[in-house]
Amino acid sequence: MPGREFFRTRTVAEALASLPGVTATSAERVGLDEALARIPKDDIVAQWPLPGFARSTVDGYAVQAVDTYGVSEGLPAYLDVIGAVTMGTAPDLVLRPGTAATMPTGGVMPDGADAVVMVEHTQQTIPGTVEVVRPVAPGDGLIKADEDVAVGQLLAPAGRPLRAPDLGMLAAAGVTSLAVHARPVVGICSTGDEVVPPETAELAVGQVRDATASALAGLVREAGGVPRSYGIVADDGMRLERVLRDAVSDCDLVVVSAGSSVGARDETAGAVERLGPPGIVCHGIAVRPGKPTLLAQCGEVPVVGLPGNPLSALVVFRLVGMPLVRRVGGCTRVPPEPRARARLTRQLASQAGRLDVIQVRLEREDGQLVASPLFGASALLSVLTAADGYTIVPEEATGLDAGVEVDVTLYR
């Protein structure tokens, strides 16, 4: 068919860049209790300063700092205590030279005070008088009215998933609801005459349970999407096309597992190509495992065709599918993945121009973290379940030597 690309491989970065017009989901409004990990559509800025008033950060005495200059335990300052500040109310006290007020942590600074002396640096030997034995400078023991957040300051940026501290900051700023991108709906379809549902009690010779779809659904959720199953489709191009058309009309992204390698039984490429323009943009990625990956677009909906072997499918979906889920979901500031540095226990061979993804198990030897590569056929899920993470042999390298330090991306 005209325009079809078979194994004219591209790098992962080139493959992701080849999708012409992926757009983010529309906005919806949610409350803070539903906002964790959601993606703000717009920058959220402060309408008021925080904390909004000058407040004490220690228990002690509000003072005018100049009254404490030069004091010591041998030469203390004696200040008249004119009252006490209570929590949650504005004090009606005005400090004048030579006076102090009892301060709780978080209390509002009274007028005239510019510092707080910690209670540990004071003594009360005479009723109504406090003895200060340590000097303070203006600003000690307090935070200013806008020291945490100034008016107009960014509270949470657009495009970055909200974390628990972000929710606390928004709550402190009085933001109780916000516009976030809708979670992208990701259609998942499995193909193959030999593939049967996981609940199949007994397998006939040649049958395999669909392991990939469940794992893909987990990765979709991890990337912030909502998986939607379209079941298992036999190797029938017209039937697959009908299912994919339904998925494309209802979903923000569609993933097909199996059937993407070039061969007599490959129906995926033909079915995807008939879905509509712009069509297939990449068929073959320079990565191992996962080379026979297909990327296409129907209107604004990306379509990903994954290799049939579970290990290959899940590895390449981490590299290509999860970034697409995040992009469709409006995530432009992807949080860094947890990583560790470890010493490679054996040499790894590779081929220049190809990205190799190596599963590793992490252990400690003599107090040092070491990464032991795990190998096996691309149909073996046990390689992934035994791994603590993966390391990458980059495209420009022809291998890695035993003993070198490598970055390991950790599985959560």
C-alpha positions as CSV (number, residue, x, y, z in Angstrom):
1,M,0.0,0.0,0.0
2,P,1.3,3.5,-0.8
3,G,2.8,5.4,2.1
4,R,3.3,2.3,4.3
5,E,6.7,2.2,6.0
6,F,8.1,-1.2,6.9
7,F,11.1,-1.3,9.3
8,R,12.5,2.0,8.1
9,T,13.4,2.4,11.7
10,R,13.4,5.6,13.7
11,T,14.8,6.5,17.1
12,V,12.4,6.7,20.0
13,A,12.6,10.5,19.9
14,E,12.0,10.6,16.2
15,A,9.1,8.3,16.5
16,L,7.4,10.5,19.2
17,A,8.1,13.6,17.1
18,S,6.6,12.0,14.0
19,L,3.0,12.3,15.3
20,P,1.8,15.5,13.7
21,G,-1.0,16.9,15.8
22,V,-1.6,15.3,19.2
23,T,-3.8,17.6,21.2
24,A,-4.5,17.6,24.9
25,T,-7.8,16.7,26.4
26,S,-10.3,19.3,27.3
27,A,-10.6,20.8,30.8
28,E,-12.9,19.8,33.7
29,R,-13.2,21.3,37.1
30,V,-12.4,19.3,40.2
31,G,-12.1,19.9,43.9
32,L,-8.9,19.5,45.9
33,D,-10.0,16.0,47.1
34,E,-9.9,14.8,43.5
35,A,-6.9,16.8,42.3
36,L,-4.0,14.6,43.3
37,A,-1.9,13.8,40.2
38,R,-4.2,15.8,38.0
39,I,-2.8,18.2,35.4
40,P,-3.7,21.9,35.8
41,K,-4.8,23.4,32.5
42,D,-3.5,26.9,33.4
43,D,-1.0,28.3,35.8
44,I,-2.5,28.9,39.2
45,V,-1.3,32.1,40.9
46,A,-1.8,33.6,44.3
47,Q,-4.6,36.1,44.8
48,W,-3.5,37.0,48.4
49,P,-0.2,36.9,50.3
50,L,0.7,33.9,52.5
51,P,0.6,33.6,55.5
52,G,-1.1,37.0,55.1
53,F,0.3,38.4,58.4
54,A,3.6,38.5,60.1
55,R,3.7,35.6,62.5
56,S,6.0,34.0,65.0
57,T,7.9,30.9,64.2
58,V,9.0,30.1,67.8
59,D,7.6,30.3,71.3
60,G,9.0,33.3,73.2
61,Y,8.7,37.0,73.4
62,A,8.0,39.6,70.8
63,V,10.5,42.5,71.1
64,Q,12.0,45.4,69.4
65,A,15.4,44.0,68.3
66,V,17.3,47.1,69.2
67,D,16.5,46.4,72.9
68,T,18.5,43.2,72.8
69,Y,21.7,44.5,71.1
70,G,24.8,43.6,73.1
71,V,23.1,41.5,75.7
72,S,24.6,38.3,77.2
73,E,24.0,36.0,80.1
74,G,26.4,38.3,82.1
75,L,24.7,41.5,80.9
76,P,21.0,40.7,80.2
77,A,18.3,43.2,79.1
78,Y,15.2,43.6,81.3
79,L,12.0,44.2,79.4
80,D,8.5,44.9,80.7
81,V,5.9,42.2,79.7
82,I,2.8,44.2,78.7
83,G,0.6,41.3,77.7
84,A,0.3,38.0,75.7
85,V,-0.7,37.3,72.2
86,T,-3.3,34.5,71.8
87,M,-3.6,32.3,68.7
88,G,-6.2,33.1,66.1
89,T,-6.8,36.7,67.0
90,A,-5.1,40.0,66.2
91,P,-3.3,41.4,69.2
92,D,-4.4,44.8,70.6
93,L,-0.9,45.4,72.0
94,V,1.6,48.0,70.8
95,L,5.2,47.4,71.7
96,R,7.3,50.4,72.7
97,P,11.0,50.6,73.5
98,G,11.8,48.5,76.6
99,T,8.6,46.3,76.4
100,A,7.9,42.7,75.3
101,A,4.9,40.4,74.8
102,T,4.5,36.7,75.3
103,M,4.3,35.0,71.9
104,P,3.1,31.5,70.8
105,T,4.4,29.8,67.7
106,G,2.1,31.0,64.8
107,G,0.8,34.0,66.7
108,V,0.3,37.4,65.0
109,M,3.1,39.8,65.6
110,P,2.0,42.9,67.5
111,D,2.5,46.4,66.2
112,G,5.9,47.8,67.1
113,A,7.6,44.3,67.3
114,D,10.2,43.3,64.7
115,A,11.7,40.1,66.2
116,V,10.9,37.2,68.6
117,V,13.3,36.0,71.3
118,M,13.1,32.2,71.8
119,V,11.9,31.3,75.3
120,E,15.1,29.3,75.8
121,H,17.0,32.6,75.7
122,T,15.0,34.3,78.4
123,Q,14.3,34.1,82.1
124,Q,11.6,35.4,84.3
125,T,13.0,36.3,87.7
126,I,10.7,39.2,88.5
127,P,6.9,39.1,87.9
128,G,6.0,41.3,84.9
129,T,9.6,41.4,83.6
130,V,11.5,39.2,81.2
131,E,15.3,38.8,81.3
132,V,16.8,38.5,77.7
133,V,20.2,36.9,77.6
134,R,20.7,36.4,73.8
135,P,20.5,39.2,71.2
136,V,18.2,39.1,68.1
137,A,18.2,40.9,64.8
138,P,15.1,42.4,63.1
139,G,13.2,39.5,61.4
140,D,14.5,36.8,63.8
141,G,11.9,34.3,64.9
142,L,9.2,35.4,62.5
143,I,8.0,35.2,58.9
144,K,6.7,38.2,57.0
145,A,3.2,38.5,55.7
146,D,4.2,37.5,52.1
147,E,7.3,35.5,52.9
148,D,5.7,32.2,51.9
149,V,3.8,33.4,48.9
150,A,3.5,36.9,47.4
151,V,0.5,38.1,45.4
152,G,0.8,36.9,41.8
153,Q,3.3,34.2,42.7
154,L,3.0,30.8,40.9
155,L,1.3,28.3,43.2
156,A,1.1,25.4,40.7
157,P,2.3,25.4,37.1
158,A,0.2,24.2,34.2
159,G,1.2,20.8,32.8
160,R,2.7,19.4,35.9
161,P,0.9,16.7,37.9
162,L,-0.2,18.0,41.3
163,R,1.5,16.5,44.3
164,A,0.3,16.4,47.9
165,P,2.3,19.5,49.0
166,D,0.7,21.3,46.0
167,L,-2.7,20.5,47.4
168,G,-1.7,21.9,50.7
169,M,-0.4,25.1,49.1
170,L,-3.6,25.5,47.1
171,A,-5.7,25.0,50.2
172,A,-3.7,27.6,52.2
173,A,-4.2,30.0,49.3
174,G,-8.0,29.4,49.3
175,V,-8.1,27.6,46.0
176,T,-10.7,24.8,46.5
177,S,-11.4,23.9,42.9
178,L,-9.4,24.2,39.7
179,A,-9.5,23.4,36.0
180,V,-7.5,20.3,35.1
181,H,-7.2,18.3,31.9
182,A,-9.6,15.4,31.7
183,R,-7.9,12.0,32.2
184,P,-7.2,10.6,28.7
185,V,-9.2,7.5,27.8
186,V,-6.9,4.9,26.3
187,G,-8.5,2.1,24.3
188,I,-6.7,-1.3,24.6
189,C,-7.3,-4.0,22.0
190,S,-5.5,-7.4,21.8
191,T,-5.3,-9.4,18.6
192,G,-4.4,-12.9,17.6
193,D,-6.2,-16.2,16.9
194,E,-4.2,-17.8,19.7
195,V,-5.1,-15.2,22.4
196,V,-7.8,-16.0,24.9
197,P,-9.2,-14.2,28.0
198,P,-7.3,-14.5,31.3
199,E,-10.3,-16.2,32.9
200,T,-10.0,-19.2,30.5
201,A,-9.7,-22.1,32.9
202,E,-8.0,-24.6,30.6
203,L,-5.8,-23.8,27.6
204,A,-5.9,-25.8,24.4
205,V,-2.6,-26.5,22.8
206,G,-1.3,-23.3,21.1
207,Q,-3.5,-20.9,23.1
208,V,-2.2,-18.2,25.4
209,R,-4.0,-16.0,28.0
210,D,-4.0,-12.3,27.3
211,A,-1.4,-11.1,29.7
212,T,-0.4,-7.9,27.9
213,A,-3.8,-6.1,28.2
214,S,-3.9,-6.2,32.0
215,A,-0.3,-4.9,32.3
216,L,-0.9,-2.2,29.7
217,A,-3.9,-1.0,31.7
218,G,-1.7,-0.7,34.7
219,L,0.9,1.4,32.8
220,V,-1.9,3.6,31.4
221,R,-3.1,4.3,34.9
222,E,0.4,5.0,36.0
223,A,0.7,7.6,33.3
224,G,-2.5,9.3,34.4
225,G,-4.9,7.7,31.8
226,V,-8.1,5.7,32.1
227,P,-7.9,2.3,30.3
228,R,-10.8,1.0,28.3
229,S,-10.8,-2.6,27.1
230,Y,-11.9,-3.5,23.6
231,G,-11.3,-7.2,24.1
232,I,-9.6,-9.7,21.9
233,V,-9.9,-9.6,18.1
234,A,-9.0,-12.6,15.9
235,D,-6.6,-12.2,12.9
236,D,-9.4,-10.7,10.8
237,G,-8.4,-7.3,9.2
238,M,-12.0,-6.1,8.6
239,R,-13.2,-7.0,12.1
240,L,-10.1,-5.4,13.6
241,E,-10.8,-2.3,11.6
242,R,-14.4,-2.1,12.9
243,V,-13.2,-2.4,16.5
244,L,-10.5,0.2,16.0
245,R,-12.9,2.6,14.4
246,D,-15.1,2.3,17.5
247,A,-12.1,2.8,19.7
248,V,-10.9,5.9,17.8
249,S,-14.3,7.5,18.0
250,D,-14.6,7.1,21.8
251,C,-11.0,7.3,23.0
252,D,-8.1,9.8,23.2
253,L,-5.5,7.2,22.3
254,V,-5.7,3.6,21.1
255,V,-3.3,0.8,21.7
256,V,-3.2,-2.5,19.8
257,S,-1.1,-5.3,21.2
258,A,0.2,-8.1,18.9
259,G,-0.1,-8.2,15.1
260,S,2.3,-5.3,14.4
261,S,5.2,-7.4,13.1
262,V,5.5,-7.7,9.3
263,G,4.2,-11.1,8.1
264,A,1.5,-13.0,6.4
265,R,-0.8,-12.8,9.4
266,D,-0.2,-9.1,10.1
267,E,-3.5,-7.4,9.8
268,T,-2.9,-4.5,12.2
269,A,-1.0,-2.2,9.8
270,G,-3.6,-2.6,7.1
271,A,-6.5,-2.0,9.5
272,V,-4.8,1.0,11.0
273,E,-4.0,2.5,7.6
274,R,-7.6,2.4,6.6
275,L,-8.8,4.4,9.7
276,G,-8.1,7.7,8.0
277,P,-5.5,10.4,7.6
278,P,-2.8,11.2,8.4
279,G,-2.4,7.4,8.9
280,I,0.8,5.5,9.7
281,V,3.8,7.7,10.4
282,C,6.3,5.2,11.7
283,H,6.6,1.4,11.5
284,G,9.8,0.3,13.1
285,I,11.7,1.8,16.0
286,A,15.4,1.4,16.7
287,V,15.0,-0.2,20.0
288,R,15.5,-3.7,21.4
289,P,13.2,-5.2,22.4
290,G,10.2,-3.7,20.5
291,K,11.5,-2.9,17.0
292,P,8.2,-3.7,15.1
293,T,6.3,-0.9,16.8
294,L,3.8,1.0,14.7
295,L,2.7,4.6,15.3
296,A,-0.2,6.2,13.5
297,Q,-2.8,8.9,13.8
298,C,-6.5,9.0,12.9
299,G,-7.5,12.7,13.0
300,E,-6.2,13.8,16.4
301,V,-6.2,10.3,18.0
302,P,-2.8,8.6,18.1
303,V,-2.7,4.8,17.5
304,V,0.1,2.6,18.8
305,G,0.6,-0.9,17.4
306,L,2.8,-3.0,19.8
307,P,4.7,-6.2,19.3
308,G,3.0,-9.4,20.2
309,N,5.5,-10.6,22.8
310,P,4.5,-9.3,26.3
311,L,8.0,-8.2,27.3
312,S,8.6,-6.3,24.1
313,A,5.2,-4.7,24.2
314,L,5.5,-3.5,27.8
315,V,9.1,-2.2,27.4
316,V,8.3,-0.2,24.3
317,F,5.0,1.1,25.8
318,R,7.1,2.6,28.6
319,L,9.3,4.4,26.1
320,V,6.6,5.4,23.6
321,G,3.1,4.8,24.9
322,M,3.3,6.3,28.4
323,P,4.8,9.6,27.0
324,L,1.9,9.8,24.6
325,V,-0.7,9.2,27.4
326,R,0.9,12.0,29.3
327,R,1.0,14.3,26.3
328,V,-2.6,13.7,25.5
329,G,-3.4,14.2,29.1
330,G,-1.8,17.7,29.0
331,C,1.3,16.8,31.0
332,T,4.1,19.0,29.7
333,R,6.3,18.8,32.8
334,V,6.9,15.1,33.4
335,P,8.1,14.4,37.0
336,P,11.5,12.7,37.0
337,E,11.4,8.9,37.4
338,P,13.2,7.4,40.4
339,R,16.7,6.4,39.5
340,A,19.7,4.8,41.1
341,R,23.4,4.5,40.2
342,A,24.8,1.0,40.2
343,R,27.8,-1.0,39.0
344,L,27.2,-3.2,36.0
345,T,28.1,-6.9,36.8
346,R,28.7,-8.0,33.2
347,Q,29.5,-6.7,29.8
348,L,26.6,-5.7,27.5
349,A,26.9,-5.9,23.7
350,S,24.9,-3.6,21.5
351,Q,24.6,-2.2,18.0
352,A,25.2,1.4,17.2
353,G,22.1,3.2,16.1
354,R,19.8,1.1,18.3
355,L,18.6,1.7,21.9
356,D,18.9,-1.4,24.0
357,V,16.7,-1.6,27.1
358,I,18.2,-4.1,29.6
359,Q,16.2,-5.3,32.6
360,V,18.3,-5.5,35.8
361,R,18.1,-6.8,39.3
362,L,19.7,-4.6,42.0
363,E,21.7,-6.0,45.0
364,R,24.3,-4.7,47.4
365,E,27.8,-6.1,47.3
366,D,30.4,-4.7,49.8
367,G,28.1,-1.8,50.5
368,Q,27.8,-0.9,46.8
369,L,24.8,-1.2,44.6
370,V,25.3,-3.5,41.6
371,A,23.0,-4.1,38.6
372,S,22.8,-7.7,37.3
373,P,21.3,-7.9,33.8
374,L,18.4,-10.3,33.2
375,F,18.0,-12.0,29.9
376,G,15.3,-14.1,28.3
377,A,13.1,-14.4,25.3
378,S,10.8,-11.5,24.6
379,A,7.8,-13.7,25.4
380,L,8.9,-14.2,29.0
381,L,7.1,-12.0,31.5
382,S,9.2,-13.4,34.3
383,V,12.1,-11.3,33.2
384,L,10.1,-8.1,33.9
385,T,8.6,-9.4,37.2
386,A,12.1,-10.3,38.5
387,A,13.5,-6.9,37.5
388,D,14.0,-3.9,39.9
389,G,14.4,-1.6,37.0
390,Y,16.1,-1.1,33.6
391,T,19.2,0.5,32.2
392,I,19.7,1.7,28.7
393,V,22.5,1.2,26.2
394,P,22.2,4.5,24.2
395,E,22.0,4.6,20.4
396,E,25.5,5.9,19.9
397,A,27.1,3.1,22.0
398,T,28.2,-0.4,20.9
399,G,28.0,-1.8,24.3
400,L,28.8,-1.3,28.0
401,D,31.8,-2.7,29.9
402,A,31.4,-4.7,33.1
403,G,32.1,-2.6,36.1
404,V,30.9,0.7,34.7
405,E,28.4,2.9,36.6
406,V,25.0,3.0,35.0
407,D,21.8,4.8,35.6
408,V,18.9,2.4,36.6
409,T,15.4,3.6,36.2
410,L,13.5,2.0,39.0
411,Y,10.1,0.4,38.8
412,R,7.6,1.9,41.3
